Amino acid sequence: MSSSRVSWRSVGVALTFVFAAYLGLMPATSKAQDTIVFGTDPTYRPLAFMDENNKLVGFDIDIAHALAERMGAKAKIETMSFDGLIPALQSKRIDVEPEMAIRPQRREQVDFSTPFFSQSNTVVMAIDRTDFNPTAPEQLKGQKIGLAIGTGSDILLSKVPDLNITRYNTVPDAFRDLVLKRIDVVAIDSLTAGYQVKNLFPTQLRVSKASLSGKVEIGSAVRKGNTELLDRLNKAVEKMKADGSLDAIIKKWFGDIAY
């Protein structure tokens, strides 16, 4: 009989603990999201790529871990093609895309954090084409243009009729065809263009001296309506701006490259 009383008392204590944790009266193991899933394209150097040790590295990776740390969480990285990032956010496969150009079309699909740097759209071409520096998308008419699906350049050039565009699943695919002279230019964001040419094709390709667009702000993207995560993210961005870590990561991957 006494053992029965002890058993029921133990059950009561356990239930009380669970109920209190549920109400927030006692510490719970997952009171706040402790693992945040970030999505990135692993072929978009220097945002994310595999290094010589087959380790995923890049700007996105550093930013994701730094943001998560300041949110009191751990970062988990999921890789996918760039055009799959917004659908992955919408389907809850991922929680955050660490950096994305903030454009009106994308604002209709996702919510963005406070911006933390900017870029423009430009083109890359053969190094001997020194006299071609287009300042507007319309000036690309007559060119065979390559670009990666779903990127800012894709959004920008899709608005212009009569352009000869070949869309690629990855940025390296577009650069490969440019080097092989199957296309005339690659339309791409300025920071990635500068990094790619400086580090991979310094004797073969050049970046236009002009921009196809004005500066476009960049922030992190979250699922639309996820206000709790967005608030945590914005606070993390402000912490990184204040402690200098944001500038350090930008300089690490982009250096003084700016167009």
C-alpha positions, 0 to 999 in steps of 0.5 A, a space after each residue: 500500500 505504501 509503495 503505491 502512495 510513493 508511486 502516485 506521488 512521484 507521478 504527481 511531481 513529474 506532472 507538476 514539473 512538466 506543466 510548470 515547464 510548459 507554462 514557462 514557470 520552470 526552465 524548459 530544454 527548448 524554450 527558444 529555438 536552439 538550432 537554426 537551419 540556414 540554407 545556402 547554394 554550395 556552388 556560389 563561391 565565395 558565398 558557399 563552396 567546398 574547399 580543398 579539404 571538402 569542407 563547406 566554407 564561405 561568407 554564408 557559412 561564417 555569417 550563419 554561425 556568427 548570427 546563430 551564436 548571437 542568437 544563443 543557438 547553433 547553426 545547421 547548414 542545408 545546401 541546395 540550388 539558389 532557386 530552391 532557397 525561397 521555396 525551402 523557406 516557405 516549406 519550412 525546410 530551412 529557417 534562414 537564408 543568411 544573405 540575399 539581395 532585397 528586391 520587391 519581388 522577394 519581399 512578396 515571398 519572404 521577410 528580410 532582416 535589417 540590411 547589412 551590406 550592398 552590391 550591384 549587378 554587373 557583367 563579366 566577359 573575356 579579358 580582351 573586351 576592354 571597351 564593353 562596360 554596359 550601364 543598363 540591361 538594355 545595352 546587353 541586346 545582341 550579347 549571348 548572356 549567361 546567368 544563374 537561375 533565380 539570382 538578382 541578375 535573373 530578376 533584373 534581366 527578365 524584365 527586358 525583352 529581346 535579350 538572348 539569355 541562357 540560364 544555368 543551375 549554378 554560377 560555375 556552369 555559366 563561367 565555364 561556358 564563358 571561358 569556352 566562348 559559348 556565351 559572351 557575358 555572365 550577368 552576376 552580382 558585383 561582389 561575386 564577380 570580383 571574387 571569381 575573377 580575382 581568384 579563379 580567372 585573373 588572366 582570362 576574364 574581367 569585370 565590367 567597370 560599370 554597373 547594370 543597376 544601382 546598389 541593392 541592399 542585402 540582408 537575411 531572409 526568413 519565412 514570411 510572418 515569422 516575426 519572432 525569428 526575425 526579431 532575434 535575427 535583427 538583434 543579432 545583426 545589430 550585435 555583429 555591427 557593434 562588435 565588428 564581427 560583421 565587417 571582419 567577415 565581409 573583409 575576409 571574403 570580399 576584401 577591397 573588391 567593390 564595383 
